[in-house]
């Protein structure tokens, strides 16, 4: 890790960096993308709460080592950080996480909801436990910290102490475009995109922006999902490519951006354009079900095809995906 003192003090002067002095929580920050986020925020002068339960990629087990290791790396480079091992999908645990940030650093400015697990299985082979575990960590693990942080920011705003707060959630191309074997993960990640848009509307009154990323990077969580890549291709898909956008979204400079989802892979950042009205047909009164056979196929043919996992739409004459 590079020396991050450039984000701290020079010659006894003020703290510097894009997020200088801001207090940031990053969940799932012991490995992969979350770890890259935590290190990048620290490099820009933020004080970081590194949250990670220390489980495996399926969410099994607990180990405080990963979070502690990231904290030590930040401190060794001149930054400020504390570790937290609470389960963010546990409502009380998420509350303790937010409370720790406030107690340790005097407030909270940024919440990055990144924690996640995988239990991949095709729909007909998936167990109820596999469904529940993934939805719990991703979706409830986004809701619970955001709720507690939102309550804090609401109260600060009402007391005249607005903090230009930021939430950055983590969706996925699997949730927005679909991926075989990931109905649980895809459903949770699509829900997070919807959660982001609605939370942005609700929290705007308190000066809080809410955005999401849909990243693709080579991490422990994506092992086996990205196919055979060359060494150069793999280097271009590191977790470090994802963090700069998240840091910017967490800064005060991002004040005018909210309710957006960004795809991030390698050096490319894309604003994703969500559901919008396409071709339509009207009838006076109530449709007869049988008559729709002459209408719906034409509507589907006139509509833009669904995007594939890359986020790009195939040509209109290509076979439909759905």
C-alpha positions in Angstrom: 0.0 0.0 0.0 1.3 3.5 -0.8 2.0 5.8 2.0 -1.3 7.6 2.7 0.2 10.5 4.7 -0.5 12.7 1.7 -4.2 12.5 2.8 -3.2 13.5 6.4 -0.9 16.3 7.5 2.0 18.1 5.9 4.4 20.1 8.2 1.8 20.2 10.9 -0.8 21.7 8.5 -4.4 20.7 8.0 -5.5 17.3 6.9 -5.6 17.1 3.1 -7.2 14.8 0.5 -10.5 14.6 -1.3 -12.2 13.1 1.8 -10.0 14.8 4.4 -11.5 14.4 7.9 -14.6 12.6 6.7 -15.7 9.5 8.7 -16.4 6.5 6.5 -17.9 3.1 7.2 -17.1 0.4 4.7 -18.9 -3.0 5.2 -17.3 -6.2 4.0 -14.0 -4.4 3.9 -11.7 -7.2 5.0 -11.1 -8.5 1.4 -11.6 -7.6 -2.2 -13.5 -4.6 -3.3 -14.4 -3.5 0.2 -10.7 -3.6 1.3 -9.8 -1.5 -1.8 -12.5 1.0 -0.8 -11.2 1.3 2.7 -7.6 1.8 1.7 -8.6 4.4 -1.0 -10.7 6.4 1.4 -7.8 6.4 3.9 -5.5 7.5 1.2 -7.7 10.6 0.7 -7.6 11.5 4.4 -10.8 9.8 5.6 -11.1 8.1 9.0 -12.4 4.6 8.3 -14.4 2.0 10.2 -13.4 -1.3 8.6 -16.3 -3.7 9.0 -16.0 -7.5 8.2 -17.3 -10.6 10.0 -14.4 -12.6 8.5 -16.5 -15.3 6.9 -15.7 -17.3 3.7 -17.3 -16.4 0.4 -20.4 -18.3 1.3 -20.7 -16.4 4.6 -19.7 -19.2 6.8 -17.4 -18.7 9.8 -16.3 -15.6 11.7 -12.8 -14.2 12.0 -11.7 -10.8 13.2 -8.4 -11.1 11.4 -9.3 -9.6 8.0 -10.7 -6.4 9.4 -7.8 -6.0 11.8 -5.3 -6.5 9.0 -6.8 -3.7 6.9 -6.8 -1.4 9.9 -3.2 -2.2 10.6 -2.3 -1.5 7.0 -4.1 1.9 7.1 -2.4 2.8 10.4 1.0 1.7 9.2 0.7 4.1 6.3 -0.3 7.0 8.5 -4.1 6.8 8.5 -6.8 6.4 11.1 -9.0 3.4 11.2 -10.8 1.0 13.6 -12.1 -2.5 13.1 -15.7 -3.7 13.5 -16.9 -7.3 13.2 -20.6 -6.9 13.6 -23.0 -8.7 11.2 -24.5 -5.9 9.2 -27.6 -8.0 8.4 -28.4 -8.1 12.2 -30.4 -5.0 12.9 -28.8 -4.4 16.3 -25.4 -5.2 15.0 -25.8 -2.6 12.2 -26.8 -0.1 14.9 -23.6 -0.9 16.9 -21.5 -0.3 13.8 -22.9 3.2 13.2 -22.6 3.9 16.9 -18.9 2.8 16.9 -18.1 5.3 14.1 -19.7 8.1 16.0 -18.0 7.2 19.2 -14.6 6.6 17.7 -14.4 9.6 15.3 -17.2 12.0 16.4 -19.7 11.5 13.6 -20.4 9.7 10.4 -20.3 11.1 6.8 -20.2 8.2 4.5 -21.6 4.7 4.5 -20.4 2.2 1.8 -22.6 -0.9 1.8 -20.4 -3.5 0.3 -20.8 -6.7 2.3 -21.9 -9.8 0.4 -21.8 -13.5 0.0 -22.5 -16.0 -2.8 -24.5 -19.3 -2.7 -24.8 -19.9 -6.5 -27.3 -22.5 -7.6 -29.8 -22.8 -10.4 -33.4 -21.9 -9.5 -34.7 -25.5 -9.4 -31.7 -26.7 -7.3 -31.6 -23.8 -4.9 -32.6 -24.5 -1.3 -34.6 -22.1 0.9 -31.5 -21.6 3.1 -29.4 -20.6 0.1 -32.0 -18.1 -1.0 -32.4 -16.7 2.5 -28.7 -16.4 3.3 -27.9 -14.4 0.2 -30.9 -12.1 0.4 -30.3 -11.5 4.1 -26.7 -10.4 3.8 -27.0 -8.3 0.6 -30.4 -6.7 1.0 -31.0 -6.6 4.7 -27.3 -5.9 5.1 -27.8 -2.7 3.0 -31.1 -1.7 4.7 -30.0 -2.0 8.3 -26.9 0.1 8.3 -28.6 2.7 6.0 -31.5 2.9 8.5 -29.3 3.6 11.5 -27.1 6.0 9.6 -30.2 7.7 8.2 -31.7 8.2 11.7 -28.4 9.8 12.8 -28.3 12.1 9.8 -31.9 13.1 10.2 -31.3 14.0 13.8 -28.1 16.0 12.9 -30.0 17.9 10.2 -32.8 18.8 12.5 -30.2 20.0 15.1 -28.6 22.2 12.4 -25.5 20.1 12.0 -25.9 18.7 8.5 -23.0 16.7 7.4 -23.2 16.4 3.5 -23.6 12.7 4.1 -23.3 10.0 1.4 -24.4 6.4 0.9 -22.8 4.2 -1.7 -24.5 0.8 -2.2 -23.4 -2.2 -4.2 -25.5 -3.7 -6.9 -24.3 -6.0 -9.7 -24.6 -6.7 -13.4 -26.1 -10.0 -12.3 -29.0 -8.2 -10.8 -29.5 -5.7 -13.5 -28.9 -7.9 -16.6 -29.3 -11.4 -15.3 -26.8 -14.3 -14.9 -27.5 -18.0 -14.8 -27.2 -19.7 -11.4 -27.7 -16.5 -9.4 -31.4 -15.9 -8.9 -30.8 -15.3 -5.2 -27.9 -13.0 -5.7 -29.4 -11.3 -8.8 -32.7 -10.6 -7.0 -30.9 -9.1 -4.0 -28.7 -6.9 -6.2 -31.6 -5.7 -8.3 -33.5 -4.9 -5.1 -30.5 -2.8 -4.0 -30.7 -0.7 -7.1 -34.4 -0.1 -6.4 -33.6 0.6 -2.8 -31.0 3.2 -3.9 -33.4 5.1 -6.0 -36.1 5.3 -3.3 -33.6 6.0 -0.5 -32.2 8.9 -2.5 -35.6 10.4 -2.7 -36.3 10.0 1.0 -32.9 11.1 2.4 -32.5 14.2 0.1 -34.4 16.3 2.6 -31.5 15.7 5.1 -28.8 16.6 2.6 -27.9 12.9 2.0 -27.1 11.5 -1.4 -27.5 7.8 -2.2 -25.9 6.1 -5.2 -24.9 2.6 -6.2 -22.2 0.9 -8.2 -22.5 -2.3 -10.2 -18.9 -3.4 -10.3 -17.1 -6.2 -12.0 -13.6 -7.1 -10.6 -11.5 -10.2 -9.9 -12.0 -10.9 -6.2 -12.5 -13.8 -3.9 -16.2 -13.5 -4.5 -16.0 -13.7 -8.3 -13.7 -16.7 -8.5 -14.8 -18.9 -11.3 -17.3 -16.4 -12.7 -15.1 -14.4 -15.2 -13.8 -17.2 -17.4 -10.3 -17.5 -18.7 -8.5 -14.2 -18.7 -5.1 -13.2 -19.8 -2.7 -11.7 -17.2 -3.2 -8.3 -18.7 -7.0 -8.6 -18.7 -6.9 -9.8 -15.1 -4.7 -6.8 -14.1 -7.2 -4.5 -15.7 -10.0 -5.9 -13.5 -8.6 -5.4 -10.1 -10.6 -4.1 -7.1 -8.5 -1.0 -7.1 -10.2 0.1 -10.4 -13.5 0.2 -8.5 -12.5 2.3 -5.5 -11.9 5.8 -7.1 -15.5 6.3 -8.1 -16.7 5.2 -4.7 -14.3 7.6 -3.0 -15.5 10.5 -5.2 -19.2 9.6 -4.6 -18.3 9.7 -0.9 -16.8 13.1 -1.1 -18.5 16.5 -0.7 -17.7 17.1 -4.4 -20.5 14.7 -5.4 -23.3 16.8 -4.0 -25.2 17.0 -7.3 -25.3 13.3 -8.0 -27.9 11.1 -6.3 -30.2 8.2 -7.2 -27.8 6.8 -9.8 -26.3 3.4 -10.5 -22.9 3.2 -12.1 -21.4 0.2 -13.8 -17.6 0.0 -13.2 -15.2 -2.4 -14.8 -11.5 -1.7 -15.3 -11.1 1.9 -16.4 -14.7 2.3 -17.7 -17.4 4.0 -15.7 -20.9 3.9 -17.2 -24.1 5.6 -15.9 -26.8 2.9 -16.2 -30.1 4.0 -17.5 -32.9 2.1 -15.7 -36.4 1.0 -16.6 -38.3 3.4 -18.8 -41.4 3.3 -20.9 -41.0 1.7 -24.3 -43.6 0.9 -27.1 -47.2 0.9 -25.9 -50.7 0.3 -27.2 -54.0 1.5 -25.7 -57.6 0.3 -25.8 -60.8 1.8 -24.6 -62.2 -0.3 -21.8 -60.7 -3.7 -20.8 -58.5 -5.9 -22.9 -59.8 -9.3 -24.0 -57.0 -11.8 -23.1 -57.3 -13.5 -26.5 -56.8 -10.2 -28.4 -53.4 -9.7 -26.7 -51.9 -12.4 -28.9 -52.1 -10.0 -31.8 -50.6 -7.1 -29.8 -47.9 -8.2 -27.4 -45.5 -9.9 -29.9 -45.5 -6.7 -32.0 -44.8 -4.6 -28.9 -41.9 -6.9 -27.9 -40.4 -6.8 -31.5 -40.6 -3.0 -31.4 -38.9 -2.8 -28.0 -35.2 -2.6 -27.5 -33.7 -6.0 -26.6 -32.8 -6.7 -23.0 -29.1 -5.9 -22.3 -26.7 -8.8 -21.8 -24.4 -9.2 -18.8 -22.0 -6.6 -20.2 -24.8 -4.0 -20.1 -24.9 -3.6 -23.9 -28.0 -4.3 -25.9 -27.7 -6.8 -28.8 -28.8 -5.8 -32.3 -32.6 -5.6 -32.7 -32.6 -8.6 -35.1 -30.7 -10.8 -32.6 -32.6 -13.6 -30.8 -34.5 -12.2 -27.8 -33.2 -12.9 -24.2 -36.6 -12.2 -22.6 
